[in-house]
Amino acid sequence: MSTEEHDGTATPKVLVLGPGRFLADILTIGNAACGLAAIYFALLPYYFATGGFLLLAMLFDGLDGAAARRFGSWHSRGHQVDTAADVVTMATAPAVLAWSAVTRIAPDLLLLATVAAVAYAAFALTRLFNFVLKGYKMDKFSGLPSPGGMLMVLLLVFLFGPTPFLTSQPVLMAVLVIALSPLMILPVAYPKVRGRWALPTAIAGLAVGVPAILTYLSTLSYDSFYVKAGAVVALAYFLGYALYGPATALATRLRSTDSTG
């Protein structure tokens, strides 16, 4: 998942020379711009474009931290700039998408849609607030990273929204958004990609993510096999990552109990 930061250390590396020092901020601006575009298309509504821009935003959000660690930055506020972009892309845009999708199917569910949107936004903003205060200094994420929360909403809209892969279920969609959003603030550790795994992960993300996004944007139908297959892969990825933190914490607790017992 995304690093949610420019640099994961308490004292970010700053380089004065070289054009690469601007790359992280350019990617962060791209993340925020995609979030604004996603909000616009969610309100039209045009969920096809909304999903494409959110996936592209997640790619930018994953690359800005890698760029900062590789090339440095011209300032030492990378985690704050990145969090400001994430407020738009990872908190506001998914909340608007959830509200729009529910009310598009069932206008009479305005209250439930509003509760789901507010609940998601509140948990996402709480997570981002905690991250900018202290989370960027830690070796692991605490709680499901906000890009995971964004992907969760996007997948629920794919599966149960106005043009569903499964069946149109606005109540189920809203309830799942409300029920799963607290994952973002649970005190459970999720790994950050660092060291020898950083470069292979970035390459894999580009090799898989860019063609997937281009295919998604160029396939003008929800009936496409490739789009449905992509949704299944994305759902499996999300569930695997979402369960990784709790499963690891439980395994550690069990090992600790066995060693002390």
N, C-alpha and C positions, 0 to 999 in steps of 0.2 A: 504494500500500500504506500501512500504518499508519506514523505517525511514531515509535512506540514511546517517546514521551516526552511530558512536559507542555510543555516549552519546549526548542527545539533550540539554545539559546545557553549559553555557559558561566556567564552570570549571568542566571538567569530573571527575567522581569518580575514584580514582586510589587505588587499593589494592595491597599491596606488597606480601602478603602470599596467598597460595592456588593455585591449578592448574587451577581453573576457570578463572584466570586473562588472560590466553592465548586463551580462547575459542573464543572471539570476533575476534581476528586477524586470527585465523584458519578459521573461517567462511568467513571472508573477502577474504582470499587467495583462498578459494574454489570458491567464487564469481568470482574473476579474472581468475582463471583457467578455469571455465566454459565459460567465455567470449572468451578466446583464442581458446578453442575447437570449439565454435560456429563459430568464424571467419574461422577456418580451414575447417569445414564442409560446410559452405556457399560458399566457393570458389571451392569445389570439382566439382559440388555442390551436397550436400545431405541435403536437407532442413528438412527432417524428424529429423535427428540428431541435426541439428542447433536449431530447435524449442525446442527439449528436453533439450539441454544444457542451452538455454536462460531461460526456465521455472525453471530449477534447480538453475540457478544463481539468479533469482528473489527470490527464497525461501531462499537461503543463505543471500542475501542482506537484507531480512526482519528479519532474525534471529540474525544478528551480533549486531544490536543496542539493541535488547532485552537482548542478552547475556552480553553486556557491562553494561547495567543498572542493571542487576541482580548480576553479579560477579565482576564488575569493570574491570580494565585493568592495565597492567604494565607500561603504558605510558599515556600521556595526549594528544595524537595526533590522536585519533580515527577517527575524522571527516575527517582529511586529508588522512589517510590511506584508509578509505572507499571510498572517492572521487576518489583516484587514481585507485582503482579497478573498480569503476563505469565508468571511462573514457574508459576502455576496454569493459566492458559488456554493459553499457547502452548508450554509445555514438558511439563507433567504430563498435562493432558487428552488431547492427541494421542497420547502414549505409551501411556496406558491404553486409548485407543480402538484403537490398532494391536494391542496385546496381546489385547484382548477379541475383536476381529474374527477374528484368526488362530485362536485357541483355540476360538472358537465353531464354526468350520467343521471344524477338525482338532485335537481335544484332544491327539493324539499329537505335535503340533508345539509343545509347550509350550516347549521349549528355544529353538527358532527364534523364537517369538513374544517370548520374554523378551529375547533378544539384540536384536531389532528395536526393542523398546520402550526398552531401556537405551541403545542407540546413538542413537536419536532424542533422548531426554531429555538425554543427555550433550552432544550437539552444540548443542541448543537452549539448555541452561544455560550452556555455554561462551560462546555468542554473547551471551546476556543479561548475563553477567558482564563481558565485554569492553565491552559497551555502557554499563553503569552506571559503569565506570571512566573511559572516555574517548570512547566512541562518540557520546554525545549532544552532544559539543562539535564534531563534524565536520560538514561541509557535506553529506556523502553517507554512506549506509550502507556498511559494509564487510561483504560477504557477504549472502546472501539474508535479508531481514528475517524474524523469527520468525513473523509472521502468514502469510508465504508458506510456511514449513515446516508450519504447522498446516493450511493449505489443501491442501498436498501430501498429507498423511496422510488428510485427509477425502476427497479425490478418489480416492485409491487404494482406500479402503474402499467408496466408491460404485461404483467400476468392477469391483473384484475381490473384494468382501467377501461376507458371508453372504447378502445380497439384491442381487446384482450387476446393474449395467447391462449389462455385457458377459458375463463368465463367472467363476464362482467359482474363484479361483486363490490359495489362501492362501500358497503358497510364493513365487509371483511377487510378491504384495503385500508380504510380509515382506522379500524381497530388495531390492525397489525402495525401501522405507523405509530400509533400511540403506545402500543405494548413494547415495540422493539427499540424505540428511541432512547430509553434509559440505558441501553448498552453503552452509549457514548460516555457516560459518566460513572460507570461501575469501576470500583478500584481493582481492576484486573489488568495485568500487564500484557501488552501486545508488542511484538518485536519491531525494532527499527532495522532497516537494511543498512548495514555498515560493512566496512572492511572489504574483504575479498569478494563478498557477494554483491556489492553495490554495482560494479560495472556489468557483470552478467545479468543482473536484474534489470538494469536500464536498457541493455541491448535487447533482452527478451521482451520488455515492455514496448519498445519501439517496433521490433519485428512483428509482434502480434497486435499491438494496439493500433498502430497507424493503419495497416490494411483493414482491420476490423472496423475502424471508424469510417474510413473511406467507403467500404462496402455498405455500411449502415446508411451513410448519407446518400449514396448513389442508388440504393435499392428502394424504389418508390412504392413499397407495399409491405404491410405487416405480414403478408402471407408467404414471404420469401423464406425458403429453407435456411438460407444463410443467416438471416436475422433471427429466426427462431432458434437455430443452433447456437448463435451467439448469446442469446438470452439464457439458454440452458447452461452454457459454459460460465457466463457471468454469475448466474445464481449459484452454481457449484462453488465458484471462487469465493463469493461473498459468504456463503454458509461455512466453508472451510476456514476462512480467516476469522469470521465472527466467533466460531466455536473454539478456535485455536487457543485464545487467551484463557477462557475458563477451563478448558481441558488441561492446559499446562499447569495452571494454578492448582487444580485438583490433584494432578499427578504429583506435583511437588509436595503438597500437603500429605498425601498418602505415603510418600517415601519418608517424609519427616516423622510421621507417626510410626512407621515400621522401624526406623532407626532408633527411636527413643523407647519403643515398646519392647 
